[in-house]
């Protein structure tokens, strides 16, 4: 349903407009931050607050069927799933959204939306195509090099670690892992968190040999 607040309507419309132009939720977030545009957030007592665009806020708008004029029950209600070994924080469940074909109620054309239902479905396909493989379903292709590309996840946030290479030291090219989650998902120009690579390589090699 369209908001009665003109500023809120314009902010939400901007997200959809820029996603149609840029094709990436992250690029929408970065462009809005570069332009100093904020997004509304509903707080207790139905009070609206404004904050810099974040990846989660942009995804929340793009994935919400209510903005496409639909009434859906069970949307956004995640299920708990225990992470597999090495994925996410130990003992902490992963929150997964309920698939659309399992929603208990879905009524399209229920109210006036910011986009059409067809546009909404197209956006979901585009978001899905942009996303990396979910935890437990692979981490992308393993690439060449001495590092373990696509195999390790950050112990703090559970996201896939990236691999870089330093052309220094006696061994020439030395691999290292780093997590760029804050830069990727929050648009922060924060320093990467680096970790030496060789000890992890040896540990994984011993584990594979033992298996």
WOHU-V506818 format. One record per residue. N is the residue number from 1. RES is the residue in three letters. OMEGA is omega in radians with two decimals (NA if undefined). D_CENTER is the distance of its C-alpha to the mean C-alpha in Angstrom with 2 decimals. Layout:
n=<N & N>
res=<RES & RES>
omega=<OMEGA & OMEGA>
d_center=<D_CENTER & D_CENTER>
This chain:
n=<1 & 2 & 3 & 4 & 5 & 6 & 7 & 8 & 9 & 10 & 11 & 12 & 13 & 14 & 15 & 16 & 17 & 18 & 19 & 20 & 21 & 22 & 23 & 24 & 25 & 26 & 27 & 28 & 29 & 30 & 31 & 32 & 33 & 34 & 35 & 36 & 37 & 38 & 39 & 40 & 41 & 42 & 43 & 44 & 45 & 46 & 47 & 48 & 49 & 50 & 51 & 52 & 53 & 54 & 55 & 56 & 57 & 58 & 59 & 60 & 61 & 62 & 63 & 64 & 65 & 66 & 67 & 68 & 69 & 70 & 71 & 72 & 73 & 74 & 75 & 76 & 77 & 78 & 79 & 80 & 81 & 82 & 83 & 84 & 85 & 86 & 87 & 88 & 89 & 90 & 91 & 92 & 93 & 94 & 95 & 96 & 97 & 98 & 99 & 100 & 101 & 102 & 103 & 104 & 105 & 106 & 107 & 108 & 109 & 110 & 111 & 112 & 113 & 114 & 115 & 116 & 117 & 118 & 119 & 120 & 121 & 122 & 123 & 124 & 125 & 126 & 127 & 128 & 129 & 130 & 131 & 132 & 133 & 134 & 135 & 136 & 137 & 138 & 139 & 140 & 141 & 142 & 143 & 144 & 145 & 146 & 147 & 148 & 149 & 150 & 151 & 152 & 153 & 154 & 155 & 156 & 157 & 158 & 159 & 160 & 161 & 162 & 163 & 164 & 165 & 166 & 167 & 168 & 169 & 170 & 171 & 172 & 173 & 174 & 175 & 176 & 177 & 178 & 179 & 180 & 181 & 182 & 183 & 184 & 185 & 186 & 187 & 188 & 189 & 190 & 191 & 192 & 193 & 194 & 195 & 196 & 197 & 198 & 199 & 200 & 201 & 202 & 203 & 204 & 205 & 206 & 207 & 208 & 209 & 210 & 211>
res=<UNK & UNK & UNK & UNK & UNK & UNK & UNK & UNK & UNK & UNK & UNK & UNK & UNK & UNK & UNK & UNK & UNK & UNK & UNK & UNK & UNK & UNK & UNK & UNK & UNK & UNK & UNK & UNK & UNK & UNK & UNK & UNK & UNK & UNK & UNK & UNK & UNK & UNK & UNK & UNK & UNK & UNK & UNK & UNK & UNK & UNK & UNK & UNK & UNK & UNK & UNK & UNK & UNK & UNK & UNK & UNK & UNK & UNK & UNK & UNK & UNK & UNK & UNK & UNK & UNK & UNK & UNK & UNK & UNK & UNK & UNK & UNK & UNK & UNK & UNK & UNK & UNK & UNK & UNK & UNK & UNK & UNK & UNK & UNK & UNK & UNK & UNK & UNK & UNK & UNK & UNK & UNK & UNK & UNK & UNK & UNK & UNK & UNK & UNK & UNK & UNK & UNK & UNK & UNK & UNK & UNK & UNK & UNK & UNK & UNK & UNK & UNK & UNK & UNK & UNK & UNK & UNK & UNK & UNK & UNK & UNK & UNK & UNK & UNK & UNK & UNK & UNK & UNK & UNK & UNK & UNK & UNK & UNK & UNK & UNK & UNK & UNK & UNK & UNK & UNK & UNK & UNK & UNK & UNK & UNK & UNK & UNK & UNK & UNK & UNK & UNK & UNK & UNK & UNK & UNK & UNK & UNK & UNK & UNK & UNK & UNK & UNK & UNK & UNK & UNK & UNK & UNK & UNK & UNK & UNK & UNK & UNK & UNK & UNK & UNK & UNK & UNK & UNK & UNK & UNK & UNK & UNK & UNK & UNK & UNK & UNK & UNK & UNK & UNK & UNK & UNK & UNK & UNK & UNK & UNK & UNK & UNK & UNK & UNK & UNK & UNK & UNK & UNK & UNK & UNK & UNK & UNK & UNK & UNK & UNK & UNK>
omega=<-3.12 & 3.13 & 3.09 & -3.14 & -3.10 & 3.14 & 3.11 & 3.12 & -3.12 & -3.14 & -3.14 & 3.10 & 3.13 & 3.12 & -3.13 & -3.13 & -3.12 & 3.09 & 3.09 & -3.12 & -2.99 & 3.09 & -3.10 & 3.12 & 3.14 & 3.13 & 3.05 & 3.13 & -3.09 & -3.13 & 3.13 & 3.08 & 3.12 & -3.13 & 3.12 & -3.12 & -3.13 & 3.12 & -3.12 & 3.07 & -3.13 & 3.14 & -3.14 & -3.13 & 3.12 & 3.12 & -3.11 & 3.06 & -3.13 & -3.13 & 3.09 & -3.13 & 3.06 & 3.14 & -3.13 & -3.14 & 3.12 & 3.10 & -3.13 & 3.12 & -3.09 & -3.06 & -3.08 & -3.12 & 3.12 & 3.12 & 3.08 & 3.08 & -3.10 & 2.98 & -3.09 & 3.06 & -3.09 & 3.07 & 3.05 & 3.10 & -3.05 & 3.04 & 3.10 & 3.08 & -3.14 & -3.14 & 3.06 & -3.11 & 3.11 & -3.11 & 3.14 & 3.14 & -3.11 & 3.08 & -3.11 & -3.09 & 3.07 & -3.13 & -3.13 & 3.12 & 3.11 & 3.12 & -3.08 & -3.10 & 3.10 & 3.06 & -3.11 & -3.14 & 3.05 & 3.14 & 3.11 & -3.11 & -3.09 & -3.14 & -3.14 & -3.11 & 3.12 & 3.11 & 3.10 & 3.11 & 3.10 & 3.09 & 3.12 & -3.14 & 3.09 & 3.10 & -3.13 & 3.09 & -3.13 & 3.11 & -3.13 & 3.14 & -3.12 & -3.03 & 3.01 & 3.14 & 3.12 & 3.11 & 3.13 & -3.13 & 3.12 & -3.12 & -3.12 & -3.11 & 3.07 & -3.04 & -3.12 & 3.11 & -3.09 & -3.13 & -3.14 & -3.09 & 3.06 & -3.08 & -3.05 & 3.08 & 3.14 & 3.14 & -3.12 & -3.07 & 3.11 & 3.14 & -3.07 & 3.08 & 3.04 & -3.11 & 3.07 & -3.10 & 3.07 & 3.09 & -3.12 & 3.11 & -3.09 & -3.08 & 3.13 & -3.13 & -3.09 & -3.12 & 3.05 & 3.14 & 3.05 & 3.11 & -3.13 & -3.04 & -3.09 & 3.11 & -3.08 & -2.97 & 3.14 & 3.12 & -3.12 & 3.08 & -3.09 & 3.10 & 3.09 & 3.08 & -3.06 & 3.10 & 3.14 & -2.97 & -2.96 & -3.14 & 3.13 & 3.11 & -3.12 & -3.14 & 3.13 & -3.14 & 3.12 & 3.14 & 3.14 & 3.13 & -3.14 & -3.14 & NA>
d_center=<25.06 & 25.58 & 25.78 & 29.24 & 27.93 & 28.09 & 25.71 & 23.00 & 23.70 & 23.51 & 20.15 & 18.54 & 20.53 & 19.33 & 15.66 & 16.91 & 19.42 & 17.25 & 14.71 & 17.93 & 19.09 & 16.19 & 14.27 & 10.81 & 8.53 & 8.28 & 12.01 & 12.66 & 11.41 & 13.51 & 16.40 & 16.66 & 16.73 & 19.30 & 21.33 & 21.24 & 19.91 & 18.60 & 17.07 & 19.00 & 18.22 & 20.68 & 22.34 & 25.22 & 28.21 & 26.21 & 26.14 & 23.74 & 22.34 & 20.70 & 18.09 & 16.41 & 13.40 & 10.06 & 6.53 & 6.69 & 10.14 & 9.71 & 7.56 & 10.24 & 12.91 & 12.10 & 11.76 & 14.81 & 17.96 & 20.17 & 19.52 & 20.92 & 24.05 & 23.39 & 24.18 & 22.16 & 22.86 & 20.43 & 17.36 & 14.68 & 16.84 & 14.96 & 17.11 & 17.59 & 17.41 & 18.81 & 16.90 & 18.94 & 20.78 & 18.85 & 15.40 & 14.03 & 16.76 & 20.15 & 21.29 & 18.16 & 16.93 & 13.44 & 12.64 & 12.21 & 12.78 & 16.18 & 16.54 & 18.28 & 21.48 & 21.81 & 21.69 & 25.12 & 25.78 & 24.60 & 26.89 & 26.07 & 28.13 & 28.46 & 28.26 & 27.71 & 24.14 & 22.50 & 21.93 & 23.65 & 22.54 & 22.76 & 20.43 & 17.92 & 18.21 & 17.91 & 14.66 & 13.22 & 14.66 & 13.23 & 9.58 & 10.47 & 12.25 & 9.60 & 7.31 & 8.94 & 11.22 & 10.38 & 12.14 & 15.80 & 15.76 & 16.11 & 14.25 & 15.47 & 18.99 & 20.97 & 22.38 & 25.74 & 26.71 & 27.59 & 24.09 & 22.10 & 19.33 & 16.63 & 18.30 & 17.31 & 14.50 & 14.50 & 16.84 & 15.43 & 11.67 & 11.71 & 9.40 & 11.46 & 14.18 & 15.44 & 19.16 & 21.53 & 25.30 & 28.03 & 31.30 & 33.48 & 35.53 & 38.24 & 36.07 & 34.92 & 31.20 & 29.39 & 25.79 & 23.37 & 19.81 & 17.37 & 13.93 & 12.30 & 9.25 & 10.99 & 11.81 & 8.61 & 6.52 & 9.88 & 12.11 & 14.61 & 17.23 & 17.50 & 19.39 & 17.78 & 18.73 & 21.00 & 22.68 & 25.75 & 25.31 & 28.74 & 29.01 & 25.87 & 27.21 & 30.51 & 29.12 & 27.13 & 30.23 & 32.47 & 30.26 & 30.30 & 34.03 & 34.68 & 32.86>
